[in-house]
Amino acid sequence: MAEFSLDLNEDQLQIQQWVHDFAQNVVRPVAAEWDEREETPWPVIEEAAKVGLYSIDFFADAVGDPQGLKMALASEELAWGDAGITLAILGSTLAVSGIMGSGTDAQIGEWVPQCFGTPDKIQLGAFCVSEPDAGSDVSSLRTRAVYDEKTDEWVLNGTKAWITNGGIAGVHVVVAAVEPELKARGQAAFVVGPNTPGLSQGQKYKKMGIRASHTAEVVLDDVRIPGSHLLGGKEKLDARLARVREGKRSTTQAAMSTFEATRPLVGAQALGIARAAYEYALDYAKERKAFGRAIIENQGIAFKLADMKMDIDSARLLVWRACWMAATKKPFVSGEGSMSKLKAGEVAVRVTEEAIQILGGYGYVREYPVEQWHRDSKIYTIFEGTSEIQRLVIARSISGVHIQ
Ligand SMILES: Cc1cc2nc3c(=O)[nH]c(=O)nc-3n(C[C@H](O)[C@H](O)[C@H](O)COP(=O)(O)OP(=O)(O)OC[C@H]3O[C@@H](n4cnc5c(N)ncnc54)[C@H](O)[C@@H]3O)c2cc1C
């Protein structure tokens, strides 16, 4: 029987160091520039593809870690470099998770590699669930998928909002209502491949933070895709819908199963931002003098740093636990996936704000990276389920009560 240990193994340490070096040497030096430009950092994604970080091989190896930690380690290190660039590099993995969560082996084999492309021809993936009137409430999606029996095609119509890589991705995984009256249980996920007529980018959002990550509307106007692009296949969908119509429980919901799998990894990104800000503030507090001594010599500053470190470490333990539970197929009985993302997101917001406070006026200006980290951190309490929704998941899990 294996002993309890929080030591990372050789393989995990190696990935952690490798991604850290990439974050330090390639990502950090250009982070402010891409934040200012508010554009997709293609040269950085190209570099990540060249070294193998943006690739199906890296992804498969990282998510295949028997202890579930490699992808979390990589996510934390990359986001330590820059969160917007991290999302530009890792945003595609949300689409990958959607395909792996609902697709058949043949669909996974066909579409997952296309979410990355090749180093010579990079492609991105996008996972399209949210809509202008349905964010937290994913059960009320308006995007419709209608089956055309004559041509064996699905026809998609609707508008998706807030989509990471929306419109610039080669592969869009779209969650749509097949039977709207069945709410979330009447939905399914579809793959819209490269250059499919009818799919276009709507407005691109101007954001507070993670500005190197592209976020836009995706408009679906009579998008026709082959029947084979329904993830999981029609037979399985028909059987599921029949079960739901009979009042039996359905085991899968296309959007929620993807988010459950990815939340701890999103939490790991938030940790990376928090750690960057904490490290910077710690160094600064030792250097900066006021009233004839380093500001860290004041408890008012030193205790802030103690709390920041403690918060980051406790959030990491929750992230690692959720990753380990997912990898070892232990069910999230108390919303452990939600706990990890909730805690890490809120810690990142608090720690980056405290870091600004420690830097004083220097924390508030763009010459220093801390204000950007604070702007970047805020999204982690909003996307992939807001903090309120995470609390709802946890509260329902621990109580068995359908809390509203
Ligand atoms: C930068 C960015 C990138 C994103 N990327 C993607 C993506 O790639 N794919 C995708 O599908 N979506 C994406 N999203 C969408 C994101 O997941 C949603 O914005 C989020 O789920 C919240 O939905 P909403 O904005 O509609 O807010 P709403 O659902 O309208 O919520 C508004 C407020 O009400 C609260 N609230 C709602 N219901 C309850 C309740 N029952 N109890 C308590 N409080 C409640 C919320 O917590 C929130 O504070 C992205 C969003 C952003 C900003």
The ligand as a MOL file (V3000), in Angstrom:
LIG
                    3D

  0  0  0     0  0            999 V3000
M  V30 BEGIN CTAB
M  V30 COUNTS 53 58 0 0 0
M  V30 BEGIN ATOM
M  V30 1 C -13.2940 36.1690 -20.4560 0
M  V30 2 C -14.3870 35.1450 -20.4870 0
M  V30 3 C -14.1570 33.9380 -21.1220 0
M  V30 4 C -15.1870 32.9850 -21.1760 0
M  V30 5 N -14.9800 31.8200 -21.8880 0
M  V30 6 C -16.0480 30.9930 -22.1010 0
M  V30 7 C -15.9230 29.8790 -22.9860 0
M  V30 8 O -14.8520 29.6230 -23.5660 0
M  V30 9 N -17.0220 29.1180 -23.2190 0
M  V30 10 C -18.2180 29.3820 -22.6200 0
M  V30 11 O -19.1730 28.6470 -22.8860 0
M  V30 12 N -18.3580 30.4170 -21.7640 0
M  V30 13 C -17.3080 31.2460 -21.5050 0
M  V30 14 N -17.4580 32.3270 -20.6570 0
M  V30 15 C -18.7580 32.5950 -20.0370 0
M  V30 16 C -18.7690 32.3980 -18.5390 0
M  V30 17 O -18.7050 31.0530 -18.2190 0
M  V30 18 C -20.0340 33.1170 -17.9980 0
M  V30 19 O -19.8140 34.5130 -18.1190 0
M  V30 20 C -20.3270 32.7380 -16.5800 0
M  V30 21 O -20.7410 31.4120 -16.4980 0
M  V30 22 C -21.4030 33.6170 -15.9500 0
M  V30 23 O -22.5210 33.7490 -16.7830 0
M  V30 24 P -23.1560 35.2060 -17.0600 0
M  V30 25 O -22.0380 36.0860 -17.4650 0
M  V30 26 O -24.2910 35.0450 -17.9720 0
M  V30 27 O -23.6700 35.7040 -15.6510 0
M  V30 28 P -25.0890 35.3720 -14.9910 0
M  V30 29 O -25.3690 33.9260 -15.0720 0
M  V30 30 O -26.0960 36.3220 -15.5530 0
M  V30 31 O -24.8130 35.7570 -13.4750 0
M  V30 32 C -24.8320 37.1110 -13.0050 0
M  V30 33 C -24.6160 37.0930 -11.4850 0
M  V30 34 O -25.7030 36.3820 -10.8590 0
M  V30 35 C -25.1870 35.3260 -10.0700 0
M  V30 36 N -26.1230 34.1910 -10.0880 0
M  V30 37 C -26.7340 33.6030 -11.1570 0
M  V30 38 N -27.5140 32.5800 -10.7650 0
M  V30 39 C -27.3840 32.4970 -9.4300 0
M  V30 40 C -27.9280 31.6290 -8.4240 0
M  V30 41 N -28.7380 30.6370 -8.7320 0
M  V30 42 N -27.5840 31.8460 -7.1400 0
M  V30 43 C -26.7380 32.8560 -6.8030 0
M  V30 44 N -26.1960 33.6950 -7.6940 0
M  V30 45 C -26.5210 33.5250 -8.9830 0
M  V30 46 C -23.8540 34.9680 -10.7080 0
M  V30 47 O -23.0200 34.2890 -9.8050 0
M  V30 48 C -23.3500 36.3440 -11.0840 0
M  V30 49 O -22.7720 36.9490 -9.9570 0
M  V30 50 C -16.4280 33.2570 -20.5560 0
M  V30 51 C -16.6240 34.4770 -19.8970 0
M  V30 52 C -15.6410 35.4270 -19.8830 0
M  V30 53 C -15.9280 36.7550 -19.2230 0
M  V30 END ATOM
M  V30 BEGIN BOND
M  V30 1 1 1 2
M  V30 2 1 2 3
M  V30 3 2 2 52
M  V30 4 2 3 4
M  V30 5 1 4 5
M  V30 6 1 4 50
M  V30 7 2 5 6
M  V30 8 1 6 7
M  V30 9 1 6 13
M  V30 10 2 7 8
M  V30 11 1 7 9
M  V30 12 1 9 10
M  V30 13 2 10 11
M  V30 14 1 10 12
M  V30 15 2 12 13
M  V30 16 1 13 14
M  V30 17 1 14 15
M  V30 18 1 14 50
M  V30 19 1 15 16
M  V30 20 1 16 17
M  V30 21 1 16 18
M  V30 22 1 18 19
M  V30 23 1 18 20
M  V30 24 1 20 21
M  V30 25 1 20 22
M  V30 26 1 22 23
M  V30 27 1 23 24
M  V30 28 2 24 25
M  V30 29 1 24 26
M  V30 30 1 24 27
M  V30 31 1 27 28
M  V30 32 2 28 29
M  V30 33 1 28 30
M  V30 34 1 28 31
M  V30 35 1 31 32
M  V30 36 1 32 33
M  V30 37 1 33 34
M  V30 38 1 33 48
M  V30 39 1 34 35
M  V30 40 1 35 36
M  V30 41 1 35 46
M  V30 42 1 36 37
M  V30 43 1 36 45
M  V30 44 2 37 38
M  V30 45 1 38 39
M  V30 46 1 39 40
M  V30 47 2 39 45
M  V30 48 1 40 41
M  V30 49 2 40 42
M  V30 50 1 42 43
M  V30 51 2 43 44
M  V30 52 1 44 45
M  V30 53 1 46 47
M  V30 54 1 46 48
M  V30 55 1 48 49
M  V30 56 2 50 51
M  V30 57 1 51 52
M  V30 58 1 52 53
M  V30 END BOND
M  V30 END CTAB
M  END
